[in-house]
Structure formats: C-alpha cells, structure tokens
Amino acid sequence: GKIRKNNLEDFSSINAGGKIAMKLDNDDKIIGVKIWNEKQDIVLSSNFGKCIRFESKKLRIFKGRSSKGIRGINLLSNDGIVSLSIIEHNNLANKKNGKLNKDDKLESKIKEKYILSITENGFGKRTSDHDYRVTNRGGKGIIGIINSERNGNVSSSFAVNDGDEILISTNKGRVIRTSVKEIRVAGRNTQGVRIIRLSGDEKVVSAIKIDDNLK
C-alpha cells in the first residue's frame, strides 16, 4: 500500500542493468507504474475490494529513487494492492446532485468514467468514478466491490470508458474478449454479475483494457 512520486527526469538515463525504482520490503512487490500530472487523481484498489482515491498534487515529489515511499492506503492484514489507476480530477463529482445545475450535470456526464472490478470467480461490475469520493491519502479506503464467498477476491480493477474492450485471462489458459458496455453498471457496495463462467478450480488471474490501436 505504499506509493511514491518522482520526477520523470530521475529515470531519464537507464543502463542495461536497470535502476532501482523503489525500495521494497522482502514480502512486497511493485504493482503499477504510471505517468500522471497534477490535474489527475490516483486510485488504489485491493484484493479485498477496498479502494481509495486521492489527488496526485497532494503527494509530494521524492528526491532520488532509494526510499520506500509513503502510505497510500492502510491495508487490512493479508490484503494487498491489485491495481494502480489514474483518472482525471472532476470537481463536480463530489458535489451533491441537488447542487448541480443543468450545465454542471452535462459537464459531469461528459467527464464521467467507470471503475471496472473483476473477481477471481468471474464476477464483476463497473461503477461510476463519481461514486469514488476524493479523500486523503493513507486512509482505509471504501468498498469498491464486495469480496464475498461467491465472488472471491478481486483480480483486476481499473478505469474504463463505455467504448473500451477488455481481455480476461484465467489460470487454465483461457481468454475471453468482451465490450465494457456489456458489463452492468452498479454501485460500489454490490457483488456485481457473472462476466465469465468458470469450471472446476479455474480462476480469473488478470484483465486488461485493449489498446485502441489493436481494435
């Protein structure tokens, strides 16, 4: 659950042997690396279905590459980060609907994205990013999807648009391709619906968004 922000210049010259990007504890590993700007928000999602969203501009820039960073989310015992996502900051997303005029609602709808969550047992959903309120870094987060006995833990969670397509892979070597718009929109505190039917001890191990150039 630790995170660190560096200037891109810190990685401008990398030799064949590579460079240390971040110091890690023995039982830790890097989950994601993203390029972002000060007008965007950071979303961290965990295996147990927790999420936290905070402004990137409030994360200080570290000098050098040899530190462990600072806490992004306070994880429960045995929980771990499954994804790092970057979404555009939307000042209208945290306003109550009653305070939005017609133009505000239109602008908010145009900027709306979805957080897609998929569990290891093949269930999932997409939820409006407006439901993920912006909070301070280091908190325990909020429920992004329920990791029930039916669902299992979260295997993937990332930001998508209506027109995107995704690939879902299982531990048995099976892959399916589906359109995001075919996955039901539901609130955060729900279990979602079946996206892929699995057999035996088969589990979903990953899901990725297909690059627009490959469609």
N, C-alpha and C positions, 0 to 999 in steps of 0.2 A: 503493500500500500504506500510505498514511498515514491516521491516524484521529484524531478529536478529540471530546471530550465537553464539552458546555456545559450550564449550567442553562437550563431552558425559558424562564425569565424574560428571557434575553438576546434572545429573539425574540417578546416579548410585544406589541411595537408595531412593525408593519412598514407603511411607507407604500407608495404606488402605485409608486414607483421601486424598491422592494425593498431588501434589506440584504445585505451581504457575509456569507455564512455561513462561508466558509473561504477562505484564500488558497491559490492553486494555482500550480504551475509552468506554463510555457507549453504543455508537452506532457501535462498532466494534466487530469483532469475528475472531478467528483463522481459516484460510482456509486450510493450509497444514503444515505438519512437515516432514522433510526429513533428512536422514543421507547422508552427502556428504564428499568429500575430496578436497584438494587444486587443483587438476587437472581437476575439473569439473566446469561447468557454471550453473548459476541459470536463469531460465526463469519464469517470472511472466506474466500471461495473465488476461485480464479484461473482464467484461461483455460487454463493448462497442467495443470489438475486438482489443484492444491495447495490445502490447507485448513489453517486454524489456528483454534483455539478457546481463548478466554481469558476470565477473569471480568471483568465490567464494573466491579465495585467496585475493581479494581486499576488502572483507568485514571483518572488524575487529572482533576479538573474544571478546564477552562481559563477564565480570566477574559478576557472580551472575545471578539470574533469575527474578529480580524485575523491570526491565526497560521496556519501551515501544518499544525499538529498534530504528532503523533509517529508513529513507525513501528509499524504494526500487524502487518505481515508483511514479511519480507525476500524480495523477488521476484527471480526469475532475469531475466537480460537478455531484453527483448522480451515478458516476461509482464506481465499486468495483472489487476486485480481485476474479477471479473464480478458479484459479489454480496456484500451485507452481510445477515446473518441474525441474529435474536435468538432464543435458546432458553432455557428455564428451566434453572437450575443444578440438577444432581442429584448429590448427594454419593455416591449408591450406584453411579453409572455408572462410576466409576473403580476400584471395588473388584473384586477377582478373584471369579469365581463361587463358588469354594470357600469364601470368607469370608462369603457371604450366607446368612442363614437363610431359612426359608420366608416369613416376613413381609416381609423385605427384598426378596426376589425378586418378591413380589406388588406391593409399592410401586414397585419399579424398573420393572416391566412397565407399570403404570398411567401412570407419568410418561414412558414411552418415546415419542420422536418419531423421525421419519426425515428424513434429508437427501436430497432428490431432486436428482440431477445429470443434465442432458441435454446431449448434444454436438451440434455443428453438423451432423454427418452423420446425425442422427436416432436415435442410440443413447442408452441411459441406464439408470439403476437407482435404487433407494432403499436407503439404508444406515442402520441404527440409529444414533441420535446417541450411544449408549453406545460405539460404535467410535471416536468422535472424542474422544480424551482431552483434558483441560484442560491447557494448557501456559502458558508465559509469553508475553506479547506480544513481537513483534519477531523471532520465530524464522522459520525457512524453511518451517515447516508440514509436513504429512504428505500422502500421496496420498489424494485423495477419490475420484477415478476416473482411469483410465489414458487419456491423450490420444494414442492410437495412430494410425497411418495410417488404420485403419478408422474410428475414432471421430471424428477431428478434434479441435479444441479444444472446451472447454466453453462453451456458450452461456448456460446458466442453472443455478443451484444454489440451493436454498432449503429451509427446513424445512416438512414436511407431516405430516398425520395420515392414518390409514387411510381416513377418510371424505371426504377432500378430492377435488375435481376440478380439473383444470388445462386451460388452453388453450395450445396450442403453435402458433407462427406461423413461417412461412418467408419467405424473401426474394422468393418468387414470389407472395406474397399469399394463400397457402393457410393455413387454420387448422383444427386438429382439437381435439376435446374428448375427454378420457379421464379415467377414475377412477384415482386413485392406487393403489387396491388391485389394479388390473390390471397394475401395473408390478412386476417381480420384485424381491424383496429380495436383496441380495448384499453381500459385504464391500467394504471400501474399495478394496483393490488388485485391482480387476477392471475389465473393459471394459463390463459391462452387456449389455443385449439391445436389439434393434431396437424402437423405440417408434413411429416414423413412417417410412414408405417414401417416399424422395425420388426425383426424376427429374432426369437431367442434372446441371447445376451448381447445383441447388437446395440451400439450406442452411437449417437452423433458426436463426432470429435471436433468438427470445425464447420464454419460457414463463412463465406467471403462474398463481397459485392463484386460483380463482374465489371471490369473496366469498360467504359463506354466505347473504346476503340475496338473491343473484341466482340461487340454485339453484331 
